[in-house]
Amino acid sequence: MLRLQLPLPERFTDATPQDLHARIAAAKATLGERLFILGHHYQRDEVMEWADARGDSFRLSVLAQENPVAEYIVFCGVHFMAESADILTGDHQQVILPDLNAGCSMADMADLEEVEEAWEALARSTDISKVVPVTYMNSSAALKAFVGEHGGAVCTSTNAKAVLEWALSLGDRADDGAGGRQVLFFPDQHLGRNTGFQLGFGHDDMRIWNPRLEHGGLTDAEMKESTFLLWRGHCSVHQRFRPEHIEAFRAANPGGLVVVHPECAHDVCEVADQVGSTDFIIRAVENAPPGSVIGVGTEIHLVNRLDNETPDKTIVSLDPLVCPCSTMFRIDAIHLCWILENLVEGRVMNRITVDPETTEWARVALNRMLEIT
């Protein structure tokens, strides 16, 4: 998806960290309760120190919804997160993304046109009424609307198991028998696969849908017989973690704990001690006994923050190259200062809006998720 963030004036790019700190503090104080800054767990420390709330993407959007006093929701995250906040917040609130180039490579691996083409191809080969589309929260508002309109739901890494159980149970209903035989899951193949294994399914029940190939690269038989059709998408950070990273960590730290995110590949999740969402990882660190050494498979800014904030434990990244999320990394103090000073002067920059029809159907999908969980 093409987004264009214009270069910022030199008074921002040439400012010292100390100057930016003072200017952000002044602008935040001036705006007061009209401003609500959301900081995703993967953000830089120079941004997180100004966050009024920390969390994962959906939790932050809910917190924005629960704060109707704020006129300006500055979402320090990525594009799809700001979209979700706009879907949930009131018409009087404006959601702002400090850098328009802060996208999500995983979310961009599935767009509406590709998903519609996949749906049409499936409809020619199988009973489409038996297929339930499920999209991960890390997807565009358009895809959330698609699943809402086609009887599916959104899921998070925390509730993916419950949502997929729901989808596969729909065929048991006595009324219309819709759904319940297959799930088209996008955009992250790894979360879909790991959750499928949690539910007791195996490799033979799953196929990868490659949007670059005709019919997803599948035969008619594969399309008809697979329980899970997993979109060929992934997180560029989480797919870096490998079983050999865990092996090296355990060799260096006998008795150490390994916790990874379910966006990691299945062979990594198989050999980890614990697997769970970002919030799960945070709780795992909190609950570990003092003196623990914990190897974590997720984004490096969160890993470092956990290590700094739990001095009685040692928290390290499993990946020795400690690759950050390059798109999340685009949000910095410079862009935050630019956004806030423009707000003080009455200019709203980088507003993220979702059209009414997309908002309506996306809310349907989100509400289904909440009803399920």
C-alpha positions in Angstrom: 0.0 0.0 0.0 1.4 3.4 -1.0 1.6 6.0 1.7 3.6 9.2 1.5 5.0 11.1 4.5 6.3 14.5 3.5 9.7 15.6 4.8 9.5 17.5 8.0 10.9 21.1 8.5 14.4 21.5 9.7 13.2 23.0 13.0 12.2 19.4 13.8 14.8 17.3 12.1 17.7 19.5 13.4 16.4 19.7 17.0 18.4 18.0 19.8 16.8 15.3 21.9 16.7 17.7 24.8 14.9 20.4 22.7 12.4 17.8 21.4 11.7 16.6 24.9 11.0 20.1 26.1 8.8 21.0 23.1 6.8 17.7 23.4 6.2 18.3 27.1 5.0 21.9 26.4 2.7 20.9 23.6 1.2 18.0 25.6 0.6 20.3 28.6 -1.1 22.8 26.4 -3.4 20.3 24.8 -4.3 18.7 28.1 -7.3 16.3 28.1 -8.0 17.1 24.5 -5.0 14.8 23.7 -4.7 11.0 24.2 -1.4 9.4 23.1 -1.4 5.7 22.5 1.9 3.8 22.5 2.1 0.3 21.1 4.5 -2.1 23.0 7.0 -2.1 20.1 7.6 1.6 20.1 10.9 3.3 20.9 11.4 4.5 24.5 11.6 8.1 23.3 8.0 7.8 22.2 6.7 5.5 24.9 7.7 8.0 27.6 4.9 10.2 26.4 2.2 7.6 26.0 -0.9 8.0 28.1 -1.6 4.3 27.6 0.5 1.3 26.6 -0.8 -1.9 25.0 -1.3 -4.0 21.9 -3.2 -2.7 18.9 -6.8 -3.7 19.8 -6.5 -2.9 23.5 -5.3 0.6 22.7 -8.2 1.2 20.3 -10.6 0.1 23.0 -9.0 2.5 25.5 -9.4 5.3 22.9 -13.1 4.4 22.6 -13.4 4.6 26.4 -12.0 8.1 26.5 -14.6 10.3 24.7 -13.2 13.5 26.2 -10.1 13.3 24.0 -10.5 15.1 20.7 -7.1 14.0 19.3 -6.0 10.3 19.4 -2.4 10.2 18.5 -1.6 6.5 17.8 2.0 5.7 18.0 1.8 2.4 16.1 1.1 1.6 12.5 -1.6 2.3 9.9 -4.0 -0.6 10.6 -4.0 0.2 14.3 -5.0 3.8 13.6 -7.7 2.5 11.4 -9.1 0.3 14.1 -9.1 3.3 16.5 -11.0 5.4 14.0 -13.6 2.6 13.6 -14.2 2.4 17.3 -14.0 6.0 18.4 -16.6 8.7 18.1 -17.2 11.1 15.2 -15.9 14.0 17.3 -12.6 12.3 17.7 -9.7 12.5 15.2 -7.1 9.7 15.0 -3.6 10.7 14.0 -0.6 8.6 12.9 2.6 10.5 13.4 4.3 9.1 10.3 2.2 7.9 7.4 5.0 5.5 6.3 4.5 3.5 9.5 2.7 0.6 7.9 2.8 -3.1 8.6 4.4 -5.5 6.1 2.2 -8.4 7.3 -1.0 -6.4 6.9 0.1 -5.3 3.4 0.6 -8.9 2.3 -3.2 -9.2 1.9 -5.3 -6.5 0.2 -9.0 -6.4 -0.5 -8.6 -7.2 -4.2 -6.5 -10.3 -3.6 -8.9 -11.6 -1.0 -11.9 -11.0 -3.2 -10.2 -12.9 -6.0 -9.4 -15.8 -3.6 -13.1 -15.8 -2.5 -14.3 -16.0 -6.1 -11.9 -18.8 -6.9 -13.0 -20.8 -3.9 -16.6 -20.2 -4.8 -15.9 -21.9 -8.2 -14.4 -25.0 -6.6 -16.1 -25.5 -3.3 -19.3 -24.7 -1.4 -18.5 -21.1 -0.4 -21.3 -21.1 2.2 -19.2 -23.6 4.2 -16.2 -21.3 4.2 -15.7 -18.7 7.1 -13.2 -15.9 6.5 -11.2 -14.9 9.6 -8.8 -12.0 9.5 -6.1 -11.3 12.1 -6.2 -7.9 13.8 -3.1 -7.0 11.8 -5.0 -6.2 8.7 -6.6 -3.3 6.9 -10.0 -1.9 7.7 -11.2 -3.1 4.3 -10.4 -6.7 5.2 -12.1 -6.4 8.5 -15.1 -5.2 6.6 -14.9 -8.1 4.1 -15.0 -10.7 6.9 -17.8 -8.8 8.6 -19.9 -8.8 5.4 -19.2 -12.5 4.6 -20.1 -13.9 8.0 -16.6 -14.1 9.5 -14.8 -12.4 12.4 -11.6 -10.7 13.4 -9.2 -12.4 15.8 -6.2 -11.4 17.9 -3.3 -13.5 18.9 -4.9 -13.9 22.3 -8.3 -15.1 21.1 -7.5 -16.8 17.8 -8.2 -20.3 19.2 -11.7 -19.2 20.4 -12.5 -17.5 17.1 -11.4 -20.5 15.0 -13.3 -22.9 17.2 -16.4 -20.7 16.7 -15.9 -20.7 12.9 -15.6 -24.4 12.7 -18.6 -24.9 14.9 -21.0 -23.0 12.6 -21.8 -26.1 10.6 -23.4 -27.7 13.7 -26.1 -25.1 13.8 -29.6 -26.4 13.0 -30.9 -23.2 11.3 -28.9 -22.8 8.1 -25.7 -24.9 8.5 -23.6 -22.1 7.0 -19.9 -22.2 7.6 -18.1 -24.7 9.8 -16.2 -26.8 7.2 -13.3 -24.5 6.2 -11.6 -21.3 7.3 -9.9 -18.8 5.0 -7.4 -17.2 7.4 -5.4 -14.1 6.6 -2.9 -12.5 6.5 -0.6 -14.4 8.9 0.0 -18.1 8.0 1.9 -18.8 11.2 -0.7 -17.7 13.7 -3.3 -19.7 11.7 -1.1 -22.8 11.6 -0.1 -22.6 15.3 -3.7 -22.2 16.3 -4.8 -25.1 14.1 -2.3 -27.3 15.8 -3.7 -26.1 19.2 -7.1 -27.3 18.0 -5.8 -30.8 17.3 -5.4 -30.5 13.5 -2.3 -31.5 11.5 -0.3 -30.5 8.5 -2.6 -32.5 6.2 -5.6 -30.3 7.2 -3.8 -27.1 6.2 -2.8 -25.5 2.8 -1.1 -22.3 2.0 -3.0 -19.9 -0.2 -0.4 -18.0 -2.4 -2.2 -14.9 -3.8 0.5 -14.6 -6.5 -0.5 -18.0 -8.0 -3.7 -19.0 -9.9 -6.2 -20.6 -7.5 -3.7 -19.8 -4.7 -1.4 -22.5 -6.1 -3.9 -25.2 -5.0 -5.7 -27.9 -6.9 -9.5 -28.3 -6.8 -9.1 -31.2 -4.4 -6.8 -29.3 -2.1 -9.3 -26.3 -2.0 -12.2 -28.7 -1.2 -10.5 -30.9 1.4 -8.4 -28.5 3.5 -9.9 -27.3 6.8 -7.5 -24.3 7.0 -6.6 -22.2 4.0 -3.8 -20.1 5.3 -2.8 -16.9 3.5 0.9 -16.7 2.5 1.7 -13.9 4.9 4.0 -13.4 7.8 5.6 -11.0 10.3 9.0 -9.9 9.1 10.3 -9.8 12.7 8.8 -13.0 14.1 9.7 -15.2 11.2 13.4 -14.4 11.9 13.4 -16.6 15.0 14.5 -20.1 14.4 14.8 -23.3 16.6 18.6 -22.9 16.5 18.2 -19.6 18.4 16.4 -21.4 21.1 19.0 -24.2 21.1 21.8 -21.6 21.5 20.0 -19.8 24.3 19.5 -23.0 26.3 23.1 -24.0 25.8 24.2 -20.7 27.3 21.5 -20.5 29.9 20.6 -24.0 31.3 17.2 -23.7 33.1 16.3 -20.5 31.2 12.8 -19.9 30.1 11.8 -19.5 26.4 8.7 -17.5 25.5 7.7 -16.7 21.9 4.9 -15.0 20.0 2.5 -17.2 17.9 3.5 -15.3 14.8 6.7 -17.3 14.9 7.0 -20.4 12.7 5.5 -23.6 14.0 8.9 -25.3 14.5 9.9 -22.5 16.8 6.7 -22.6 18.8 7.0 -26.4 19.1 10.3 -26.1 21.1 9.5 -23.0 23.1 8.4 -23.3 26.8 5.6 -20.9 26.4 3.8 -19.3 23.4 1.5 -16.3 23.6 0.6 -12.8 22.6 2.5 -9.7 23.5 0.5 -9.3 26.7 1.1 -13.0 27.5 4.8 -12.4 27.1 4.7 -9.5 29.5 2.8 -11.5 32.1 5.2 -14.4 31.6 8.1 -12.2 32.5 6.2 -10.7 35.5 5.3 -14.1 36.8 8.8 -15.6 36.4 10.7 -15.9 39.7 13.5 -13.5 40.6 16.8 -14.4 39.0 15.2 -15.9 35.9 16.9 -15.7 32.5 14.2 -15.4 29.8 14.8 -15.7 26.1 12.0 -13.9 24.2 10.9 -14.2 20.6 9.4 -10.9 19.8 10.3 -7.3 18.8 13.5 -5.9 20.4 12.1 -2.7 21.8 9.7 -4.6 24.0 12.4 -7.1 25.0 14.7 -4.3 26.0 12.0 -2.5 27.9 11.1 -5.7 29.8 14.7 -6.2 30.8 15.0 -2.5 32.0 11.8 -2.6 33.9 12.5 -6.0 35.7 16.0 -5.6 37.2 15.7 -8.8 39.2 15.5 -10.8 35.9 17.5 -11.0 32.7 15.5 -10.7 29.5 17.2 -11.3 26.2 16.2 -11.5 22.6 16.5 -15.0 21.0 17.7 -13.4 17.8 21.3 -12.3 18.1 20.8 -9.7 15.3 17.9 -8.1 17.3 16.0 -6.9 14.3 13.4 -4.2 15.2 10.1 -3.7 13.4 11.3 -1.3 10.7 7.9 0.2 10.1 7.0 0.7 13.8 10.5 2.2 14.2 9.5 5.1 11.9 7.6 6.8 14.8 10.1 8.9 16.7 10.2 12.0 18.9 10.7 14.2 15.8 7.4 13.1 14.3 5.6 13.2 17.6 6.8 16.7 18.2 5.7 17.8 14.7 2.2 16.3 15.2 1.7 17.9 18.6 3.0 21.4 17.8 0.7 21.4 14.7 -2.3 20.5 16.9 -1.4 23.3 19.3 -1.6 25.7 16.3 -4.9 24.2 15.2 -3.7 22.0 12.3 -4.5 18.3 12.3 -1.8 16.4 10.3 -1.9 12.8 9.2 -5.5 12.1 10.2 -6.5 8.5 9.5 -10.2 8.0 8.5 -12.2 5.0 7.5 -15.3 5.5 5.3 -18.7 4.9 6.8 -19.6 1.7 4.9 -16.2 0.1 5.7 -16.6 1.2 9.3 -20.0 -0.4 9.6 -19.0 -3.8 8.3 -15.6 -3.8 10.2 -17.5 -3.1 13.4 -19.7 -6.1 12.6 -16.6 -8.3 12.4 -15.1 -6.8 15.6 -18.3 -7.2 17.5 -18.5 -10.8 16.4 -15.1 -11.3 17.9 -16.2 -9.7 21.2 -19.3 -11.9 21.3 -17.3 -15.0 20.7 -14.7 -14.2 23.4 
